[in-house]
Amino acid sequence: MPTLRPVPDGDPQPRSGFGDNLGYLLGRCASGDTAAFEQLYDAVAGAVLGISIRVIRDRAQAEEVAQDVLLEIWRTSSRYVPERGSARGWIMTIAHRRAVDRVRREQADHDREVLVASRDGRGRPYDEVVDEVEANIEREQVRQCLESLTELQRESIALAYYDGRTYREVSRFLSAPLGTVKTRLRDGLIRLRDCMGVAR
C-alpha cells in the first residue's frame, strides 16, 4: 500500500493531462501500481478534499475523510467500471458518500447526547423533538429515493445540489457534454419528485 501524503488544497479540476487519464490510472492501481496511484493522488486529492469540506464544513474532519477516501480508492480501484460513468465521477461519488457518512455519524453522536440529557431531566420541548423526528424521516426518504436513481443521475444531482455547482461546473467535473448533464439532472429530479410523492 502506498504512503499517503497530506492532502493538498487545490482546484477541483484535475491538472492538465490527467482528466482523460484517470480511468487508466485506476486500472493500474488495481494491478498494485503505486506509481500510478501517486499520479492519481496528485490529480484528485484537491478535489476530494474540496468536496469533503463542502459537505462536512470542518477542515480537520474533512482532511481525515479525504485521506480515508484516497485509501479506499487504492483498495477498491478494481471495482471501477468505465461503462457506468467517468472515473472522476466514481471517485467524487465515493468522496461525497464518505463525507455524508461522517456528517451522519456526528449527528447520531449528537442525538445520543440529547437522548441522555433528556433522560437526565434536561429534555427539549416537545415541538423541537417532533421537528427533528420529521426532519430525520425526510432525510431517510431522500436517501432512499436517491438510491433509486442511476449512478449517473445521482452523481450529477450530488454535484449540482449538494455541492452547489453550476451546470457548466458539473459538465467539466464529469467530463460530460453540458446537454447530457442537463438531461441527467432533469430526469433525475423528475424521478426524485415522483419517488417522494411531490405534487407537480
C-alpha positions in Angstrom: 0.0 0.0 0.0 1.4 3.4 -0.9 2.2 6.0 1.8 -0.2 8.9 1.8 1.0 12.5 1.8 -1.0 15.3 3.3 -4.0 16.1 1.1 -3.2 19.4 -0.8 -5.5 22.3 -1.3 -6.4 22.6 -4.9 -8.7 23.4 -7.7 -11.4 20.8 -8.1 -10.4 20.3 -11.7 -7.5 17.8 -12.4 -4.2 19.2 -13.6 -3.7 19.3 -17.4 -3.3 15.9 -18.9 -5.0 14.0 -16.0 -8.6 14.4 -16.9 -8.8 11.7 -19.6 -6.2 9.5 -17.8 -8.0 8.8 -14.5 -9.6 5.6 -15.7 -6.3 4.3 -17.0 -4.6 5.2 -13.6 -7.4 3.4 -11.7 -6.7 0.3 -13.8 -3.0 0.5 -13.0 -3.9 0.9 -9.3 -6.0 -2.2 -9.5 -2.8 -4.0 -10.6 -0.9 -2.7 -7.5 1.0 0.1 -9.3 1.9 2.6 -6.6 3.4 5.0 -9.1 0.0 5.2 -10.9 -1.6 5.8 -7.5 0.8 8.7 -6.9 -0.3 10.3 -10.2 -4.0 9.6 -9.4 -3.5 11.2 -5.9 -1.9 14.3 -7.4 -4.8 14.6 -9.9 -7.8 14.2 -7.5 -6.6 14.8 -3.9 -7.5 18.5 -4.0 -11.0 17.8 -5.4 -11.6 15.1 -2.8 -10.7 17.5 0.0 -12.8 20.2 -1.6 -16.0 18.1 -1.7 -15.3 16.9 1.9 -15.0 20.4 3.2 -18.2 21.5 1.4 -20.2 18.7 3.0 -18.6 18.5 6.5 -17.9 22.2 7.0 -14.9 21.3 9.3 -11.5 21.2 7.8 -9.9 18.9 10.2 -12.6 16.3 9.8 -12.6 16.8 6.1 -8.9 16.1 5.9 -9.4 12.8 7.7 -12.2 11.8 5.4 -10.2 12.8 2.3 -7.4 10.5 3.4 -9.9 7.7 4.0 -11.3 8.2 0.6 -8.0 8.1 -1.1 -7.1 4.9 0.7 -10.5 3.4 -0.3 -9.8 4.4 -4.0 -6.5 2.5 -3.8 -8.1 -0.6 -2.2 -11.2 -0.7 -4.4 -9.9 0.6 -7.7 -10.6 -2.8 -9.3 -14.4 -2.1 -8.8 -14.4 0.9 -11.2 -16.4 0.0 -14.3 -15.8 2.6 -17.1 -19.2 1.8 -18.7 -21.1 3.0 -15.7 -19.6 6.5 -15.6 -16.4 8.6 -15.6 -13.5 7.7 -13.3 -13.7 11.2 -11.8 -17.5 10.8 -11.1 -16.8 7.5 -9.5 -14.1 9.0 -7.2 -16.2 12.0 -6.3 -19.2 9.8 -5.5 -17.1 7.8 -3.1 -15.8 11.1 -1.6 -19.4 12.5 -1.2 -20.7 9.3 0.4 -17.8 9.2 2.9 -18.4 12.9 3.8 -22.1 12.4 4.2 -21.4 9.3 6.4 -19.2 11.4 8.6 -21.9 14.1 9.0 -24.5 11.4 9.8 -22.2 9.8 12.4 -21.7 13.2 14.0 -25.4 13.8 14.0 -26.0 10.4 15.6 -23.5 11.1 18.3 -25.3 14.4 19.0 -28.7 12.7 19.0 -27.4 10.2 21.6 -26.1 13.1 23.8 -29.5 14.7 23.5 -31.2 11.5 24.5 -29.0 11.0 27.5 -29.7 14.7 28.5 -33.4 14.2 28.2 -33.3 11.1 30.4 -31.5 13.2 33.0 -34.5 15.5 33.0 -32.9 18.1 30.7 -35.1 17.3 27.7 -36.1 19.7 25.0 -39.6 21.0 24.3 -42.0 18.5 22.6 -42.2 20.6 19.4 -38.5 20.6 18.9 -38.3 16.8 19.2 -41.2 16.4 16.7 -39.4 18.7 14.2 -36.2 16.7 14.5 -38.0 13.4 14.0 -39.8 14.7 11.0 -36.5 16.0 9.5 -34.9 12.6 10.1 -37.7 10.8 8.3 -37.5 13.2 5.4 -33.7 12.8 5.1 -34.1 9.0 5.1 -36.8 9.3 2.3 -34.5 11.5 0.3 -31.6 9.0 0.7 -33.8 6.1 -0.4 -35.1 8.0 -3.4 -31.5 9.0 -4.4 -30.6 5.3 -4.3 -33.4 4.6 -6.8 -31.6 6.8 -9.4 -29.0 5.7 -11.9 -25.4 6.3 -10.8 -25.0 9.0 -13.4 -28.2 10.8 -12.3 -27.2 10.5 -8.7 -23.6 11.9 -9.1 -24.9 14.8 -11.3 -27.5 15.7 -8.6 -25.0 15.4 -5.8 -22.6 17.7 -7.6 -25.2 20.3 -8.6 -27.4 20.4 -5.4 -25.3 19.1 -2.6 -22.1 20.8 -3.7 -23.7 23.9 -5.3 -22.0 23.6 -8.6 -23.4 25.2 -11.8 -24.3 23.0 -14.8 -21.1 24.0 -16.5 -19.0 23.1 -13.5 -20.7 19.7 -13.3 -20.1 19.2 -17.0 -16.4 19.9 -16.6 -16.2 17.9 -13.4 -17.7 14.8 -15.0 -16.1 15.4 -18.4 -19.6 15.2 -20.0 -21.3 17.4 -22.5 -23.4 20.2 -21.0 -26.6 19.0 -22.7 -26.0 15.5 -21.3 -25.6 16.9 -17.7 -28.8 18.9 -18.0 -30.7 15.8 -19.2 -29.3 13.7 -16.4 -30.3 16.4 -13.8 -33.8 16.9 -15.3 -34.6 13.2 -15.5 -33.1 12.5 -12.0 -35.1 15.4 -10.4 -38.3 14.1 -12.1 -37.7 10.6 -10.6 -36.9 12.1 -7.2 -40.1 14.1 -7.3 -42.2 11.1 -8.2 -40.5 8.9 -5.6 -41.1 11.4 -2.9 -44.7 12.0 -4.0 -44.3 15.7 -4.5 -47.2 17.3 -6.3 -46.5 18.7 -9.7 
